[in-house]
Amino acid sequence: MSNEPRRPGRHFLQIPGPTPVPERVLAAMSRQVLDHRGPDFQRLGKRVLAGVKTLFKTQGHVMIYPSSGTGAWEAALTNTLSPGDRVLMVETGQFAVLWKQMVDRLGLRAEVIQTDWRIGADAQEIEDHLRKDKAKAIKAVCVVHNETSTGCRTRLDDVRRAIDSAKHPALLMTDSISGLAAADLRHDEWGIDVTVAGSQKGLMMPPGLSFTAVSEKAIEASKSATLARSYFSWDDMLAFNDDGFFPYTPATSLLYGLDEAIRLIHEEGLENLFARHERLAEATRLAVRAWGLEVNCRDAKYDSPAVTTVLMPEGHNADAFRKIVLENLNMSLGTGLNKLAGKAFRIAHLGDTNELTVLGALTGVEIGLELAGVPHKKGGVLAAMNYIADCAKPQAAKAA
């Protein structure tokens, strides 16, 4: 028992993952576990394996691992590559850095295109780099779809066009851990070979599941790849998935939750879901700029629909500000990572959230700026409110 007094109302969890879990998903996960080799589980397995394909917009295989997204990164690399293979990566933020560290540890050779962490991957730079690879020795291009640390999104369709324009055979791999079910993702149409994602962000679930969507080209590459793999072997997973089962004990309760989360997403409609995320993201950016603060993403082309990273004025520490907001307003904001540590905070607007929740969060930020003595202008919340009202007017007029 804590000696702290009870704090009424709900905690505002405005970090970009884990995100709040809907009551229907929580209720689904509370069911009794099943025999994971029995017919009831088989029906569940087939349902979620088919359902998750719709989120990736793929007709191909999507594997579900009981792991964090980091496990899916490892699966992507170890199943398709061999020791010493060259991999082209773009350092768009902290999660690109961490993926590159894994590449190094696995004995692969990373070639890194640097950015200032304020844009997504530049497709033209990727094309230029690939054109220099006359021997076609680069085996994979790895980019982060939605960089959670910076609030920048990479345009994957542009990257695919760049690879095709360079006439390069490299696999296209993307980390869409915070992009899936928040930003439009078209695994098949955009010619992505491996897409990895996680359960705790746009899918509105607790952490614990990762997803790996693979093309036939990636599966073919796995047949000759020689990096060691065991737990994350695609061969084992695909063989069992054909019948709705898994090669080892699955996370049954999380699969119950996934089944319900997929249902919730389709009840809203994917296109409506993407529009909601874009709308809430724009409202947040308008608020930040009305306060006179700076959004980290410097080019609107790369704006993230999932999270907005806000730069603090010189001389003010973002973590001290976040602490004031947490202690006084019961709201968690995302911390700045790596080179943005202490220099930025993050406002998430993805998953099971809506206009009033985001306006409440922005109100908390505006109050927090005042409490922390951060120089700012008044009216950020009002700017967001006006934008949201303008977006709602056509629908309200129809209902009138």
N, C-alpha and C positions, 0 to 999 in steps of 0.2 A: 504493500500500500504506500502510495506517495503522500507526503505531507503537503504537497502543493494543492491549492484550492482547485476545485473543478472548473474547467473552462466551458461554459455553455456554447451551444451551437457546434457546427462542424469545423474541423480543421480544413483550411484551404490548401490542398496539395497541388501546387502550380509548378512542379518540376516536370521535366520532359521524360518521365519514366522512372520508376513505375507510376502509372497514372491511376486515378480512382477507378474502382471496379464496380460496375452496375450491380444492383441488388439481384437481378435475375441471374447474372453469372455467378454471384456468390451462392445463391440458392441452389443452382445446378451443381456446383462443386460439393455441396453438403450431402449428396446422395451416397449410399453405401457403395463400396468398391465391388467390382465384378471379377469373376474368373477371367483372366486375360487370355485364356485359351478357349473360352466358351462361345456359344453362338450369340449371346446378347452383346458381348464385347465386340465380336466380329461385325455386327451391324453398326455399332458405334464407330468402330475403326474405319469401315468403308465410308460412312457418312462424313466424318471429319476429313478424311483424306480427299474425298471428292469435293467437299465444301471449300476447303482451303485453296484449291486450285482457282476458284472463282475470284478470290481476292488478289491473286497474282496475275489474273487474266491469262491463264495458260491451260493448254490441253495436255501438257507434259506432266512429269512426276514432280510432286512436292513431298519431301521427306520431313517428318516431324521427330525431332530429337528431344529427349528430356535433358536440356542444357540451356545455358544462357546463349545469347547471340555469339559470344566468343567461340563456343563450340561449333556453331555453324560456319564461322570463319575458317576454323581448322578443317572442317569437313570439306569445304570448298577447295582449299589448297591441297590437302593431302590426297584427295581422290583424283585430282586432275594433273598434278605436276610431279616432276622428278628432281632429285637433288641437283643443285646447280642451275636449274632453269631460271631464265630472266623474266622478271615481272615488272610491268610499268605501273606505277602508282602515282596518285596526285595527293599531295599533302594539303587537304582542305581544312584540317582541324585535328582535334585530339584523337578522334576515333580512327582517322586515317593513319595517324602516328602509331597507334596501338596495333593496327592491322599490319603495318610495316614491320613493327618489332616481331610479330609472329612470323612473318616471312623470313626475317633474319634468323630466328631461332630454328626454323625448319630446314635451314641450309639452302634456301633459295636466294637469288640475287635481285635485289630491288633497285630499280632505276626510278628516281623520284622527281616529279615536277613540283616545284615549290609554288606556293601562293602566299598572300599576306593574311590568309585565314578570313578574308572578307568577301570571298566569292566562292562559287562552286567550281568544279573542274572545268577548265576551258577546253572545249572540244578541238579548237584549232591547234592548240599546243600539243594535244594528244596526237592529232593527225601529223603534225610536223615531226614529232619524235618518232612515230612509226615509219614515216617515209625514209628516215635516216637508217632504219634497220633493214639494210638491203638483203641481209641473209635470212630475214624473217625468223630471227632467233628468239624474239620476245614471245613468250607462250601465253601470257594473260595480261589484260588491262584491268586493274582493280580500282574502282572508284566508290566513294560513299555517296549514296543517293541523297540522303538528308543528313547533313552534319549537325548533330545535336549540340555540339559545343559552340558553334558559331552562328547558328540560325541561317545557314546557307544551304540551298538545294542545288544538286547537279542535274542538268537536263540530259537524261539518259538517251533520249532519242537523238540529240545532237551528237553524243559520244558514239552511238552506233553509226551514224552517218559518217563521222570522222574516220572510224576504223574501216568502213567500206570504201571511203574515198581513197584511203591509203592502200587499198587492196591488200590488207594484212590479215593473216589467218588467226591472230591471237584471240583467245577466249575473252569475252566480256563478262566480268564479275562485278556485282554491286552489293554493297551493304545497304539494305533498306530496312534496317532494324527500327528506325523511327519514321520511316517513310510509308511502310505498308499500312493501308487503311487510314492514311492521312493525306498523302499526295498520290496523284494518279500514277499508276505503275502498270506497264503493259509488257510483261515478260516475253510473250511470244512476238507481238507486233514489233517491239523494239529490238528483237534479236539478242536478248540477254541470254547468256549461257548458264550463269549461276547467280541466283538472287538469294540472299540470306536475310532473315528477319527474326524478330523475337516477339514474345507474347505480351510484354508488359507495357506497350506503348499504344499505338493505334488500335490494337486488338482488345484493349480494355480488360486485360487479365493480369493476374499476378505474374511475377517472373517465374521462369522454369521450363518454358518450351521454346525451342528454336525451330526455324523452318528453312528448308533448302530447296528451292525450285531449280530444276536442271533441264537443259536442252539435250537433244539427242547428240549434238556435237560434244557436249560435256561428258555425257555417258561414254561416248566412243573414246574420248581422251582418257577416261578413267581405266580403260582396258590396258593401256600401255604405261600408265603412270607408276612410278616405283617408290614414291615416298611411303614410309611405313604408316599403316592405318589399321585400326582394329575396331574400337568402339564406334568410330564414325565411318566405317566402311559402307559405301553406297550399295555394294553388291548384297550384303546381308539385309539391309533395310528394304531394298526394292523387292527382293525375293519374298519376304514376309508380307510386305504391304499389298502385294497382288491379291492376297486373300483377306485383307483387312486386319492383319496382325503385325506384331513387332518382334524383332529378334531377341529382345530382352524385356524385362518387366517394364511396362509403360507407366507413365504418370496418369493413371486412370482419372483421378479427380480433376486434373487440369484438362484432360480431354473432354470431360463433361462440360467444363467451363468454355472450352473452345467451341464445342458444338452450339452452345447458347450464344456465344459472342458472334459467330458467323450468322446465326439466325437474326440477331439484333441488327447487324450491319445491313443485311439484305432487306429487313423491314424498313430501314431508312432509305436504302437505295445507294449504291456506290457513288453515283454522280451527285446526289444530294449531299452525301457525306463529304465528298471532295469540296463542293461549293461551300459547305458550312465551315470547313477548316480554312479555306481561303478567306472567307468573310471575317471570321474571328481574328485571323492573323492580320488582316488589313486594319481592322479596328484597333488592334494593339499597337501597330506601328504608328497609326495616326495619333494615338495617345502619347506615345514616346516623343514624337516630334513636337507635339503641342507643348510638352513639358520643356522643350528646348534641349532635350537629350539626344544622343546619337544612337541610331540602330547600327549594329556591327556590320550587317550585310550592306555593302556599299553600292550594289547594282540590283535594281528591282527584278531583273531577269532571274536572279538566284534566290529571291526571298523565300524563306521556308514557311509552309502552311502549318507547321507543327510547333515551332518555338521561335520566340524573338529574343535575341541576345542584345542587351542594352549596355552601352559603354558608360562608365561613370566619369563625371568631370574630374579633371586633374586635382589631386590632393584629397580625394574622397575614396575610401575603401569599400568595395562592393560587399565584402563579407561582413563588415561592421554594419552596413545598411541592412543586409539580410537578417542579421541577428536582431536588430531593432524591430524589424517587421515580424519576425517569428515570435518574439517575446511579447510584443504589444498587440499584435493583430492576429496571432494564431494562423499565420500563412507561411508556407515553405516556398521559397523561390529557388531556382536552380543556381548553383555556384558557377563561377568562372573556372575554366579548366586550363591547365598548363600555362601557356603564355598569357592567357586571359585571367588567371587567378588574381583575385583582388581588384581587377580592373573592370569586370563586367558581371552582371547577373542576368538570369534567364527567366522569361515568363513563358510558361507552356500553355498552349491552347489546342491540345489534341486529345483524342479519345472521347470519353463520355462527358462532354462538356457542352455548354450552350452560351447564349448571349448574356444572360443574367449572371452566370458564373464568372465569365470573363470580365464583365463590368464590375462585379464585386472584387475580383482580383486586382483590377486596375485602380479601383478606389483604395484598396489596401496599399498599393504601391505609392499612390499620390500622397496618402497620409504619411506613409513611411518616409518619403522624401522630406516632408515637413519636419517630422520628428528627428530625422538624422541630420538636419541642417544642410541638406544637399541643394545647391542652387538650382532652381527650376521655376518655370512659369506655371500659373494655375490653368486649369481647363483641359487637361489631358483626358480625363474621364468624360467630360462634356463632348469633346471631339469624337471620341469613340461612340458615345451614346447617339450623337447626331447621325453618324455614319450608319450605325445599326438600324436606326429608325428609318433612314432613307431606303435602306435595303428591304425593309419590311413593308414599305408603303404599297408596292404593287400587289402583294398578296393580301394586304388588309383591304385594299380597294375592291378586289375580287369578292371578298367575303362580305362586303358591305351591302 
